[in-house]
């Protein structure tokens, strides 16, 4: 049986901390926070929905940090889809003249996409080796 590496478990806890550190303030006071960072047009409902996604995905990262390798694989798939969609959305925002903070968000999501892709490939290889070892 393949176990999730402790480093991946730590990444999940770190991701929880980042998601909640950003998500909770955006949920509570989106207008104040975004205006402080240079946003001029703010949709508080859309911002709170984004915050809710951060809180949910981050919360599951903390709750699932001791799960099975299959649970990690499923969460990594979700994180990859979420990060890829966020990269596309923020990339469009950058190209359409979004505030400077958009670049930071883009960089963060690109970074997390790379981390999750690395771990998804690594977990996938480990599971394949256990499920179908070469017999000579």
N, C-alpha and C positions, 0 to 999 in steps of 0.2 A: 504494500500500500504506500502511496506517495503522500507525504505530508507537505503542507505549505511551508516554505522557508520562513524562519523567524524575521528575516529582513523584510519580507513582503508583509508580514503581520505588522511590523513597525510602520511601514509605508501606509498601511490602512489607518493606523491610529493618527499618524501625521496628517493624512488627508482629512480625517474627521475634524481635527483641530483647525485646519485651514478653512474647510467648508463652513464650520460653525462660526469661526471668527469673522467671516465675511457675511454669511447668511443671516445670522441673528440681527446684526445692526441694519441690514437691508430690509429685513422683515418689519422691524420696529419703526424705523425712521428713514425710509428711502429718499424722501425729498431733501431732508437736511444733509444726509450723507453724500448724495450724488451732487448736490449743488456745491458742497465744499470741494469736491474733486473736479469741478468745472463742467458738469452736465447742465445743460440749459433746458432741454425738453425732457421731462420726466413723466413716465406713466407709472404711477405708484402700484397699480394692480399688476402690470407685467413685471415690475421689479420685485414685487412680493412673491409672484409665482416663481421667478428665478431663484429667489431666496429660499422658497419652500423646496425646490429641487436640490439646492445645495445642502440644506438641512437634512432632507430625506436620504440622499446618497451618502453624505458624510455620516449620518447616524447609523445607517446600515453597515458602513465600513467599520465603525466601532463595535457594533453588535456582532458582526460576522467575523471579527478578527481571529477567532478561535475555531472557525468552521473547517469543514473538510475541504480537500483540494477541489472537489467538484463545485462546492459553494464559492470558492475563490475564483474558479474559472468563470462561473456565471456572473459574479460581480465584476470581474475584469472585462468581460464582454460589455456589460452595461457601462462601465467607466469609459471604455474605448468609444462606444457610440456617443455618449454624452460629450466627451472631450472633442471628438471629431466634429460634431454638430456645433459645439461652442466655438471651435476654431473657424469654421465656415462663417458663423454669424458675426463673430468679432472681426474677422477679416473683411467682411462686407462693411462693417461699421468703420473700420480704419479707412477703407477706400472711399467711403462716403463722407469723410471728414469728421468722424467722431472725436470726442475729447481725448486728450493725451492718455488718460487712464485706460482707454480702450487698448492701447499698445501693451500695457501691463497685463491686462486680462488675457490678451492674445498670447503673450509670452508664457503666462502661467498655464493656460490650457494646452499649449504646444508642449511645454515641459511635462505636464502630467500625462498627456497622450503618449509621449515617448517612454515614460516610466511604465505605464500600464501595458504598452505593447511589448516592451522587454519582458515583463513578468508573464504576460499571456503566452508568449512564445516559449519561454523557459518552462512554465508549468505544462504546456501542451506537449513539449518534448519529453519531459519526465514521465508523464502519464502514458504516452505512446511506448516508451521503453519498458514500462512495467506491464502494460497490457499485451504487448506482442514482442517479447524478447527474441532475439535471434538464436535459433537452435541449430547448431552445426554438428 
